[in-house]
Amino acid sequence: MAIDLDGLLKQVGDRTAEKLDSLPDVIEKGQDLDVTKLPINSTWHRLADVVCVVADLERSTNLAKGRTPAGVASIYDAGVGSIVRILASFGADFIDIQGDAAFALFWDERRYERAFCAAMTIRTYNPTFTKEVHNRWPKAASTGFKVGVASGPVLVKRVGPERQVDFQEPVWAGRPVNYAVKTAQQGATDRLLVTGSVWDVIGKNDYIAFSCGCDSGVPGREPSVLWKSIELEKIPDGQRHGTYVGSTWCSTHGQDFCTEIMAGKTARGGIPHREMSKRNLLDEGTVLLKDASRQRAEEKAASLKTFLDASK
């Protein structure tokens, strides 16, 4: 194959200048988008607020050590396939697989609730997956899924050859996917990490912020705060002040809590005042946290205003 390198570089250089000089059309969609109907053209569509869940397979580059190719393939089939099933079960509006990671976008009604429940279900599935893999290859490196959740506005358009549908894919431009990937990468298989904007929403839900009071499924303790603060090192703005949780769905109350969260319930009784105070400290415990929280609120309000102004 002969390539005219100078000609190709001139072509893409001219195209870059042309694209930057002529700004594309952007259609404000708010929270309403049918991704299957996106056309192949220069128009972008913007969603005001999207929640992204990323599940990234740990140590995937070393999976082949101590395993046959068929064994490696079975790990991908079992693990990534199960993650996709979980994401679909909670009504993800879009799901994609990128190598050893799966990501899902939620933008419709109760997007934060559905995204959290999906992420927590992946977190709960993780020990089962890791144990099954270890039992089959006890001498090989273990693995599992690192989970991260982020949110914010995105731009999307479908790209690819017009007459080759199999090569057409939506492209998601914006922080949610990028930040969710970075958040997952910083985590571990025994944690679920979320960015600041996600915590701003789910942290106000008593079914999410506090435990049920069980100890390994056995009732008897008071509810307590489940989450801890974490600085997300690869995120440059106010989203970096995130939180993480190490627990899973309770074997006794998990189903009930999941049902209540999915139904839109947020308030619970019986939570000690001291634990409520601890939860509040995760939001605005320092001047830095207060400033970051205010920044995120202003950005979210501005994103919504952009949509409302375009809708007039």
Disulfide bonds with the S-S distance in Angstrom:
none
